[in-house]
Amino acid sequence: MSPAAAASGRLVLRGGKPLTGEVPVRGAKNALPKIMVASLLTGEDCTLRNVADVADVAIVSELIEAIGGTVERPERGVIRIRPGNIQPMERSVLREFSGRSRIPILTCGPLLARFGDAPVPSLGGCRIGQRPVDFHLNALQHMGATLHEEASASHLTCERLQGAKIKLEFPSVGATEQVILAAVRAEGVTELSNAAIEPEIMDLIMVLQKMGAYISVDVDRVITIVGVRQLHGYDHTALPDRLEAASWACAAVSTDGRIFVRGARQVDMMTFLNKYRQIGGDFDVRDDGIEFWRAGSELRSIALETDVYPGFTTDYQQPFVIALTQARGISIVHETVYEQRFGYIEALNRMGAQIQLYRECLGGLTCRFGQRNWKHSAVIAGPTPLRGAEIHIPDLRAGFSYVIAALAAQGDSTLTNTNLIDRGYENLNEKLLALGAEIVSVD
């Protein structure tokens, strides 16, 4: 994201009212752009449905068009990609998209498969911890790519990628996606161990299987890919966004409201739903969505640790903490996935929350951060009344969490850098108004 975009957007909310009503969720922000990148593996038309209008979708659409493809929108929520005329990526295109999102790095595997050459963009996205490009480069080099490091921009080359045995140090979502996208057209068999298995990765695998790929997923986090020479187009409906659904669930319980999230799926959210009920939230699962509310007059404190899927996903943590500020007792949250996930806590304390951060591992899970001086455990005392404040949004999930906090607080809150929320939440203001939120001003 450019500095100009990062500094834009302002929203003033007046809190103190329960959120009630219905909001829809469409395709997952963490699935849609990766499925779009998969279209680069073929020359045939691809159709993607249930598409949310979020920033990462727009960025990948621009990227595909910048290298010769066509992206059409025949109707709302549908994208048709025509990748037949795609050309190798020029360095000028690389410079334009580097840093705007972390998605362009995933083009390396598909571009190597089609052209034998791929520039290496820098990673963008939210600044919540280290997301080193080394994971991606090491995997591709292990599959036979050669890295050419230059002063202005590095690039990868290969005649054809080769299948390999790759073990990730950590079940990284991005590294898992990179290996899968590269291996489907490599020569031979790739065995990826300690892989991430998030629902969004399974959705990408289903797309690639539709395209003609051979991919199996074992119960021990091993994904095996048998490479093929050619892949076909796809027609696919993306899975709904479980992270947005969980955010609205947290908004319901934090404001003592009642929200029906149309499109939410129980199968993707079971770990979240268990914790939600444990703190005193409740829900009703229907065929077309899930309704969320507070079961009683008080919420209950808990101890919680984030983990890779199927554990409690780190992206659930920030909106969930807002609910914990309204729970009676002492809650403990141990973050084990990103070392800088708690950068949003200072603003919550200014709003009246009582949260202390610690460098120690306040939990039983194996953690990479305990000896590295990161404040990655939080102790939350509640319930604490929240009051309005001025808040600058540092990242996507923190941004929506601040929206929840502002709506649970008494008085007006001014949120800046709100454009960052557009990366993952479609039509936020429209949905807030539908739930009865009071928007004082927006610009």
N, C-alpha and C positions, 0 to 999 in steps of 0.2 A: 504494500500500500504506500502510495506516495506521501510525502510529508504534508502536502496540502490537504489530501483526503483525510489523513490521520487527525488533522486539527479541526475538522468541520463537524457541524451538527450540534444542535442545542435543543434540549427538551426540558420544560418545566412541568412537574407533576405535583398535584395536591393529594396528599395521602389521607388515610383514616377511614376509607370506605372499603367494605368487602367487595372483591371481584366476583361477579356472578354472570353466568351465561355460557356461551359456546364459542370455541375457536377451532378452526381446522389446522391440521398440520399436513404438509405435503412431503415430497421426497427429501431424504436426509441430506443435509449440507455436507456431511462427511462421506457420502456415497456418490452424489450426482456428478461432481467434477471428475472423479476418478473413472466413472463409467463413460463420461465424454472422452477422456484421454484414451480409453480402450478403442475408440473408433479409429485412432491413428494406426492401429494394427492391420487395418483392412482398406481396400479401395471401394468397398461396397457401402451403400447408404445404411445409416443407422437411425433408429427412432427411439427416443427416450421419453417416457410418459411420467406423470405425477411430478413434474419439475417445479420446484419452488423458485421464485424470483429473488435469488440471493446473489450477493456480489461475486462469489467464486464461480458461479455459473456464467455470469457475464464475462469474467476475466478469461475463462477457458474458451468461451465462444469467440472472443476477440483474438485469442492466440491461434485457434484453429483457422480463422479467416486470414490472419496475418501470414500463415504459411501455405495459403492456397485453397483451403477447404471452404465449404459453404455451410452456414448454420441458419436454418429456417425455423420459424415458429408458426406452423399452420393453424394452431389454435392455442388457447391459454393452457399452460401446463404441459405442452408437448414441444419437443425440439427434434428436428430432423437434421442430421449431420451428413453432408456429402463430402467424403474425404478423398475422392478419386483423384483430384488434381493437387494434392498436397505435395509440397516441395521441401527439400532440406531446409532447416531453420537457419536463417542468416543471423550474423552477430548483432545487427541492428535490432532485429526482433527480440533477441535474447536480452539486450540492454533495456528494452521497453518493458519487458515483463518480469525481469529479475527483481525480487524484493516485494512485488505486489501481493504475492500469495506463495504458499509452499507447494502448490500443485504443479507448476511447470517442471520441477525436478523429475516428476514422474513421466515426462515425455521422453526421457533418455532411452529407456528400454524399447518402446515402440519405434522411435526414430532410428535407433541402431538396427532394429529388425528390418525396417523398410529401406534405409539408405546407407547403413554402415557408418553413419556419422551423426553425432548428437552434441550440441553445445551444452555446457553445464551451467544452469542458472543458479543464482543464490536463493536461499530459502527465505520466504517471507512469512506472513501469518502473525499470530499473537505471540508476544514476548513473555512466555510463561516458563521458559526453561531452555536448555540446550537442545537444538534439533540439528545436530551436525550432518553436513552433507557427506561426511566420510562413510556413514552407513551405506549410502546409496552407491558411492563410487567403489568402495571395497567389494560390494556384492557384484557389480557389473564387471570389475576387473577380474574377480574370481571366475566369472563366466567367459573370460577371454577378451574383454574390451581393453584397449590401450588408452591411457590417459595422457593427453598432451597439455601440459601446463604452460600457459602464455601469460604475459603481463596484463593484457586486457581481458582475456576470457579463455577459460580452459574448454577443451572438448574431448569427446571419446570417439574412438574408431574401432571397427572390427570388420572382418569378412563375414562371419556369422557367429553369433553367440553360441557357446557350448553349455550343455547341461552340466551341473556341478552339485556337490554337496555343500550346503551353506548352513551354518548355525549362527543365529543371531545372539548377541550377548544379552539382549533384552527384547521382549516381544514388541518391537516397534511397529506401529501401524504403517508408517510411511515406508520403512525398509521392506516390510512384508509385501506391500503393494508393488514396490519397485521390482522385487524379485519375480513376483507372479507375472507382471506385465512384460518383463524381459524374457522369462522362461517359456512362455506359451509358443513363441516362434524360434526358440533356440534349437540347436541340434542335440538330440539325446534327452536324458532324464535329469531333472533338477529335483533335489530333495532339500527342502527348507525346514529346518528344525528350530524349535523355540519360536514359532511364528505367532503373530497376533491372529486372533480368531473372532474379532468383533463382527456383529451382524452386517456392518457395511462392507467388510471384506468378503463375507459370504455372498453378499449381493453382487459384488464385482465378479466373484468366481462363477456365479450363476450366469452372468452376462457372457463371460468368456466361454463357458460351456455351450451356451447357445450359438456362439460364433464358430464352434468346432474344436475348442481346446479340450485336452484331457487333463483333468485336475482332480485329485482325491485329497480329502482332509481326514487325518487320523485323530484319535482322541488324545494323543500325547503331543499335540501342537506340531505335528509333522504334516507338511503339505507337499505332495508329490505332483510334479508337472511333467508331462511327456510332450516335448515340443513338436510342432507341426509346421509344415511349409507355408500353409495358407489358412487364413481365417475369413469368415463371411461377416456380413452385416448382422445387426440385431434389432429386435423390437422388444423393448423391456419396460416394465413399470417399476420404478424405483421404490424401495421400501420407505415407509414414513419415518420422519425424524424423531427418534426416541428421546433425543436430548432436548429438543424443543418441547416435547410432550411433558418431560420431567420438569422443565422450567415452569410450565403453566401449572403443573401439580403443586410445585412449591409456592407459587403465587397464591393458589387457592388456600392452602393451609396457613400461610403466613398472614393473610388478610382476613382469615376466618370467613372465606367465601366458598363458592361452589362453582366449579368449571368443568364443562364437558369438552374433552379434547377429541374432536372428530378425527379419525384416522389413526389414533394411538393404538399400538398393538401390545397385548400382554406378553407375548412370547419374547419380545425384545427387551422388556423392562422388569423381569421378574425379581432381580436382585434389588433394584430401586424400590419396587412395590413392597417388598418385605420390610425394608428400612422405613419406608413411608408409613406403613401401618404401625411399626414399632414405636414411632414418635407420637402417634395419636392421630395420624391422618387415616382416611378411609377412601375406598374407591369401589366403583361398580363397573365391571368389565362387560361391554356390550359388543355385538358383532361389528358395529361401525365406529367404535371408539371406547374411551374410558372416562368416567366422571370422577372427579376428585373433590374431597371436602375434609373438614376437620370433624373427627368423630365425637369429641366431647368439648368441654369448656377449656381444658388445658392440654398443652403439648408436653411430652415427656423427653427428658434428656437421654442420650445414648453415647456409647463409644463406637467409633466408626473408622474404618481404614479404607482408603481407595486402593484399587488394584486393577491390573489388566483384566479385560473381559474373560470369563463371566463374573469377575468380581465387581465391586461398586466402582463404576467408571469415574475417572477423575473429573470429567465434564459435568457430572451430577453434583460434585462437591460444593461449588460456589453458591448456586441457588439453594441447596440444602442447608448450608450454614445460616442463611437468612432465617429459615424456619427454626433452626436451633437457638437463635437469639430470643425466640419467643417461647422456648420450652423451659419448664421448671427444673432446676438443678444444674449440674455440671456436665456438659458434653465434651467429649474428646474426639478430635479428628486428626488422624495421622495420614498425611499425603505421601504416597510412595512412588508416584508416577512422574510428576514434574516438580522440580526443586523450587520453583518460584511461583507456585500456585496461590500463595497467600499474600500477594502484593496488594490485594484489594481490602485487606483487613483494617488498615489505618483509617480509611474513610468510614467504615462501619462504626469504628470506635468513636469517631467524631459525631456520628449520628446517635450515639448513646449506647451502643453495644459494649459489652465487657468481654473482650477476647484477648487472651495472652498467647504469644507465639513462643515456641521453644525449638532449640536445635536438637534436642534428644528425640529418639524414636518412642513416642508414646503409644505403642502398640506391639503386637506380636509378629507382624509380617516382616519377612526379610526386606530390608530397605537399603537402597544405594546411597542415601544422603546422610546417614547418621554420623559419619566421620568426616563430613565435608563442610561443616559449619553453616549449613542452610537451615533457616527457620522453616521447618516443614511439619510441625505439629502444633495444633491449636487447642486451647482450653477455653470453652465458651460458657459463661455464667448467664443464667436466665431465670425468668423472663425479664427482659429490659425494654422499656418503652423507647421507641426510636423517634427521632425528631428530624425535620427537614434540614438539608445541608446542600452546599455546592460541591459537586463531585465531578472529577475528570475520569473518564472511562479508560482503563489501561488495556483491556482485552475483551474478546467477544463474550465469554461466559460471565466474567465479572460485570460486564455491561448490563446484561439482563438481570443479574443479581442485584445491582444497584437500582434497577427499575422496580424490582420486587420490594426492596428495602424502602424506596421512596413511597410506594403505595401503602406499605404497612405503617409508615411514620405519620406523625402529626405535623401538619404544616406543609410548606412548599419545599420542594427539592429541585435544584437546577443541575441537570446532567449535561456535560459537554463531551465532545468527541463521540456523539451518538451514532455517527455514520459507521463506526466499527461494528455496531450491532447488526447492521444490514448484511454483514458477511454470513450470518447464520439464521436470522429471523426475518421471515417474509411479512411485510405489511404490519409492522409492530404497532404503529399508532392506530391503524384501523382496528386491529384486534383489541387493543386496550380500550378504545371507545366502545366497542361492542360489549365489553365486560363491565362497563359502567365507570371506568377510570376517569378521573378529572384531569384533562390536559389543559394547563393554564396557557402555555404558548409553545410553539415549535418553530425552529428555523434552521 
